[in-house]
Amino acid sequence: MEAFTQHKGIVAPVDRVNVDTDAIIPKQFLKRIERTGFGQFLFYEWRYTQDGKVIPEFSLNQKRYEGSSVLISRANFGCGSSREHAPWAILDYGFKVVIAPSFADIFYNNCFKNGILPIKLSEEQVEELFQRTDKYEGYQLSVDLEAKTIQDDHGLEISFDLDEHRRQFLLQGLDDIGLTLQHEDKIKAYETANAERIAYQA
């Protein structure tokens, strides 16, 4: 997994509360067995009509948000089912950071396992970001995970809190497997010392 230290990118808004995982990646697209390729289906039923026509009013279909990599939304983002395909779709589309007042627990945890930084801010701070995104064409945020700060080019600076264990996960680019492999020497030593018992149990 790629390490996350700093990121600067265009902000795209999804101005809705309770954005659930079925809206993020509808169930009909869950048949793929790879982790990649889901980005094209992100928010599919909000981006397209039933006959496949683009809905121009939706933010991700607007030219001003092309190439965006920071997503802002409202409370309880990622609620609904526990599908890990939701962060896969968000990452595959190009988003590295998701900012909201609150997240569903399972979605929040899955973000860290996939190299996405989810940031919780107050309702007032998120509202300020929505207003600035609307005001400035090509609005960008700079996110510094080491300093735990968010800045823009118009004088805004916000600090955010994050569990230190999760912060280190991203800073070092570790998923659960990578974390385990940090103890590879100890694992090998244990296997060597207990080779006969392990073989017997097998």
N, C-alpha and C positions, 0 to 999 in steps of 0.2 A: 504494500500500500504506500502511496506517495506521502511523504512527510508534509505537514501543513505548518508553516510559520507565519507568513504574511500573504495577503491577497488583496488585490485591488481590481474592482470590476464594476460594470454597469449594473444598476439595480432595476429589477422588474417587480412590479407589485401584483399580488393576487389578493384583492381587497374583500376577503370573505372570512367569516369565522367558521370553525368546525370543518375545516377542509379535511375530508376523510381520505383514506388510502384508496378507496375505489374511485374517487375523483382524480387522485394523483395518477393512478395507473388502473384503468378499468379492467374488470375480471377477464374479459375476452382476450386480453393480451398476455395472460399469464402462462401460456403454453410453451413459451420459449424456455430452453434449458440453460442457455448462457446468461451471464449477468449483463451482457452488453446488448445494445439494440433497442432498449426500452425507451430511450429518450424521445424518439419520434412519436410515441404514444402518450407522453406526459400531458395530463389534463385534456386528454383527447376529446371527451364529450363536451368540454367547454370551448375547445379550439375549433371544432368542426360540427357541422350539422349532420343529421342522420344519413344524408346522401353524400357526405364527404366534402361539402363546401366550407371554405374558411369563414369563421365568424370574426369579422374585422374588429369588433368592439373588444374582444378579449385581449388582454395586455400582451401576451406572448405572440400575438399575430400582428402587433403594431411595429412599424419600422424603428421607432425610437428605442425599442427594447431589444433589438437584434444584438446577439452576442452577449446578452446579460449573463452574469455568473453569480449574482447576489440576489436572493429571493426574499421579499418581505411579505408577511401575511398577518392574519389576525389570530386571536386566541384559539387554543386547542388544535393546533395544526398537526396533521398526521393521525387523527383519531380513526376509529373503525377497526378493521381487521389488522392482524399483525404482519401482513405480507412484507417481506424484505424487498420485494420488487419496487416498492415505493421509493426508498432511497436510491435503488439502482437506477430508476427512471430519472430522478432528479439529477444524479451525478452524470449519467450518460447524456442528458440534455446539455450539461455544461455548468450547472450550479455547484459552487463550492461552499457557499454559505447560505443558511436559511435563518432569517430573523423573525421572531414572533414573540408575543407576550407569554405564551405557554405552548407546550407540546404534549402530545400523548406519549406516555412513558416508553412503550415499546418502540415507536418510531424514533424517539429521541435517542435511545440506546443504539438502534440500528444505524443511525447516522454516523456515530463514532466508529463503528465497525467497518464503515465503507468510505471513510476519509472525508466526510462532510462535517462542517462545523455548524451546529445549531446554536443560536445565541438567543437567550431570553432577555428581553428588555421590558420595561414598564409599558403600559398602554399608552401613556403620554409620550414616551420616547419613540415608540413605533409610529404613533400618529404624526410626530414631527418628521419621521423618515418618509412617510407617505406624502406629506405636503411638499417636502423638498423634491421627491421623485417626480411629482406632478409639475412642479415649478421649473425645474432645470432639465433641459433636453440632454439626454445622455448622462444623467446623474450617476456619479460613481461614489463608492465607499471604499476606503482602505481599512482592512481588518488586520490587526496585529495580534496574533495569538500569544506571542511571548509577553507583550505588554498588557494584553487583555483590553485593547482599546479599539474604537471605531472612529474614523475621521472622514470628513469630506473636504472638498476644495473650497468650501464657503464658510469655514470657521467652526464647524461642528466637531466636537470631540466627546465621545461617550465611553465610559468604562463599563465593562461587563464582568460578571462573576462566572466561574466555571470550576467544577470539581477538579482538583489537581491531578488525580489519577487519569481522568478523561483527557485533560489537557496534554499530559505527557504521551498518551496514546497517539494523539494527532501529531504532536511535535516530532515524535520519533517515527511516525509512519507505521505504527504497529496495529495489527488486528489481533484477534485471539490466538491465531496460530503463531504469528510473529512474537507475541508475548511469551508463549510457551517455549519457542525455540531459543529465547534468551537463556533458558536453563538447559540447553541441549547437553552440555558436559555432565551436569548432574543426572540427567535422564539416562545418558549412556553408562555412567558409573553405576547407577542403580540396576540397570539391565544386566550389566556384566556381573555384578555381585550376586544377582538373583537369577542367573541364566537357567540353572537347573529347575528351580521352582516355576519360572515362567514357562519353560518348555513342558513341564509336567501338567500345568494347568491348561495349556493349549491342547 
